């Protein structure tokens, strides 16, 4: 069913792998009155955890312009080794590596294990998106709004772009040449599920279209505003995939905002 949904949305699925002996992981989402959510996961083991390095489509990875990944696939073997191998293939092929830790602490054996695994590959990414809560977790309790904390503890020489998301308040950005902040987009939140994924999709869309965007702050700010809108529109509807906005919906929002 999920594969069919991807195909219906013109997503390339030739690299997908199926396991007849395991089910797809389930995530149960409970919404609070303010639209924020809590997760309960059922996997142990789910099909994604069983991915083998030998199952990777190396040619597909070599052809990619951007390789995006999180940290959940680092929790268990054999998936962890497959994840690291895919990163190496993509990196060696000149691919942009994009990292969203997407911390789900309940899935890890311990907080220390999560922190170590997430940071072990931290210096590999070209683009990293991180939330305020994740900064506090990874730095051992430091202030996520302190630029010195972000730059000294999380920015590294390989990074082209570090993004700190602030929920409805927008995001901050850091490159080697400049840093700044983009304000949030005002909407009435219904369900925040998928907002971060929509934001990442929006910025990666812009990067895939123009890989020199890191060198021009004006164009980068426009791309991040576009990403903010992607996240904002997602929270106005219930669900994850059904709530993700199309490019046309984003452009319509921009058009209406310009008129107002």
JOTA-V458904 format. One record per residue. N is the residue number from 1. RES is the residue in one letter. PSI is psi in radians with two decimals (none if undefined). Layout:
N_RES_PSI ; N_RES_PSI
This chain:
1_X_-0.82 ; 2_X_-0.68 ; 3_X_-0.67 ; 4_X_-0.69 ; 5_X_-0.72 ; 6_X_-0.78 ; 7_X_-0.70 ; 8_X_-0.44 ; 9_X_0.35 ; 10_X_0.62 ; 11_X_2.31 ; 12_X_2.16 ; 13_X_0.17 ; 14_X_-0.40 ; 15_X_-0.03 ; 16_X_2.56 ; 17_X_2.50 ; 18_X_2.56 ; 19_X_2.00 ; 20_X_-0.18 ; 21_X_0.03 ; 22_X_2.67 ; 23_X_2.85 ; 24_X_2.46 ; 25_X_2.59 ; 26_X_2.46 ; 27_X_2.05 ; 28_X_2.20 ; 29_X_2.19 ; 30_X_2.21 ; 31_X_2.40 ; 32_X_3.03 ; 33_X_-0.50 ; 34_X_0.10 ; 35_X_-0.20 ; 36_X_2.82 ; 37_X_2.81 ; 38_X_2.55 ; 39_X_2.55 ; 40_X_2.14 ; 41_X_2.56 ; 42_X_1.93 ; 43_X_-1.37 ; 44_X_1.40 ; 45_X_2.60 ; 46_X_2.90 ; 47_X_-0.66 ; 48_X_-0.54 ; 49_X_-0.32 ; 50_X_0.10 ; 51_X_2.26 ; 52_X_2.60 ; 53_X_-0.62 ; 54_X_-0.29 ; 55_X_-0.11 ; 56_X_2.43 ; 57_X_1.61 ; 58_X_-0.65 ; 59_X_-0.69 ; 60_X_-0.73 ; 61_X_-0.68 ; 62_X_-0.46 ; 63_X_-0.27 ; 64_X_2.57 ; 65_X_-0.57 ; 66_X_2.33 ; 67_X_1.96 ; 68_X_2.41 ; 69_X_2.85 ; 70_X_-2.64 ; 71_X_-0.22 ; 72_X_-0.60 ; 73_X_-0.03 ; 74_X_-0.05 ; 75_X_-0.78 ; 76_X_2.67 ; 77_X_2.61 ; 78_X_-0.06 ; 79_X_-0.64 ; 80_X_-0.81 ; 81_X_-0.65 ; 82_X_-0.74 ; 83_X_-0.88 ; 84_X_-0.64 ; 85_X_-0.72 ; 86_X_-0.70 ; 87_X_-0.78 ; 88_X_-0.78 ; 89_X_-0.82 ; 90_X_-0.78 ; 91_X_-0.78 ; 92_X_-0.31 ; 93_X_0.09 ; 94_X_0.27 ; 95_X_2.54 ; 96_X_2.22 ; 97_X_2.20 ; 98_X_2.26 ; 99_X_2.15 ; 100_X_1.78 ; 101_X_-0.63 ; 102_X_0.98 ; 103_X_2.14 ; 104_X_1.48 ; 105_X_-0.52 ; 106_X_-0.36 ; 107_X_-0.29 ; 108_X_2.65 ; 109_X_-0.49 ; 110_X_2.83 ; 111_X_-0.68 ; 112_X_-0.69 ; 113_X_-0.70 ; 114_X_-0.85 ; 115_X_-0.77 ; 116_X_-0.82 ; 117_X_-0.69 ; 118_X_-0.74 ; 119_X_-0.39 ; 120_X_-0.53 ; 121_X_0.20 ; 122_X_-0.69 ; 123_X_0.16 ; 124_X_-0.45 ; 125_X_2.60 ; 126_X_-0.58 ; 127_X_2.28 ; 128_X_2.32 ; 129_X_2.25 ; 130_X_2.59 ; 131_X_2.94 ; 132_X_-0.79 ; 133_X_-0.66 ; 134_X_-0.59 ; 135_X_-0.83 ; 136_X_-0.74 ; 137_X_-0.84 ; 138_X_-0.50 ; 139_X_0.00 ; 140_X_0.45 ; 141_X_0.13 ; 142_X_2.81 ; 143_X_2.05 ; 144_X_-0.21 ; 145_X_-0.03 ; 146_X_1.98 ; 147_X_-0.61 ; 148_X_-0.66 ; 149_X_-0.84 ; 150_X_-0.83 ; 151_X_-0.68 ; 152_X_-0.62 ; 153_X_-0.37 ; 154_X_-0.45 ; 155_X_2.40 ; 156_X_2.86 ; 157_X_-0.50 ; 158_X_-0.24 ; 159_X_2.32 ; 160_X_-0.54 ; 161_X_2.23 ; 162_X_2.20 ; 163_X_2.29 ; 164_X_2.01 ; 165_X_2.49 ; 166_X_0.53 ; 167_X_-2.28 ; 168_X_-0.24 ; 169_X_-0.12 ; 170_X_-2.44 ; 171_X_2.80 ; 172_X_2.68 ; 173_X_2.58 ; 174_X_2.26 ; 175_X_-3.12 ; 176_X_-0.43 ; 177_X_-0.48 ; 178_X_2.91 ; 179_X_2.79 ; 180_X_-2.92 ; 181_X_2.49 ; 182_X_2.16 ; 183_X_2.80 ; 184_X_2.98 ; 185_X_2.19 ; 186_X_2.10 ; 187_X_2.94 ; 188_X_1.90 ; 189_X_2.40 ; 190_X_-0.73 ; 191_X_2.03 ; 192_X_0.00 ; 193_X_2.24 ; 194_X_-0.07 ; 195_X_-0.75 ; 196_X_-0.70 ; 197_X_-0.70 ; 198_X_-0.71 ; 199_X_-0.86 ; 200_X_-0.74 ; 201_X_-0.71 ; 202_X_-0.79 ; 203_X_-0.63 ; 204_X_-0.57 ; 205_X_-0.79 ; 206_X_-0.69 ; 207_X_-0.71 ; 208_X_-0.56 ; 209_X_-0.60 ; 210_X_1.72 ; 211_X_0.01 ; 212_X_0.14 ; 213_X_-0.44 ; 214_X_-0.32 ; 215_X_-0.12 ; 216_X_1.89 ; 217_X_-0.63 ; 218_X_-0.80 ; 219_X_-0.63 ; 220_X_-0.72 ; 221_X_-0.70 ; 222_X_-0.71 ; 223_X_-0.68 ; 224_X_-0.59 ; 225_X_-0.72 ; 226_X_-0.78 ; 227_X_-0.68 ; 228_X_-0.71 ; 229_X_-0.71 ; 230_X_-0.82 ; 231_X_-0.71 ; 232_X_-0.79 ; 233_X_-0.53 ; 234_X_-0.62 ; 235_X_-0.08 ; 236_X_-0.09 ; 237_X_2.76 ; 238_X_2.63 ; 239_X_3.09 ; 240_X_-1.36 ; 241_X_-0.82 ; 242_X_-0.43 ; 243_X_-0.23 ; 244_X_2.22 ; 245_X_2.67 ; 246_X_2.90 ; 247_X_-0.68 ; 248_X_-0.68 ; 249_X_-0.66 ; 250_X_-0.80 ; 251_X_-0.64 ; 252_X_-0.70 ; 253_X_-0.77 ; 254_X_-0.69 ; 255_X_-0.80 ; 256_X_-0.65 ; 257_X_-0.63 ; 258_X_-0.64 ; 259_X_-0.73 ; 260_X_none
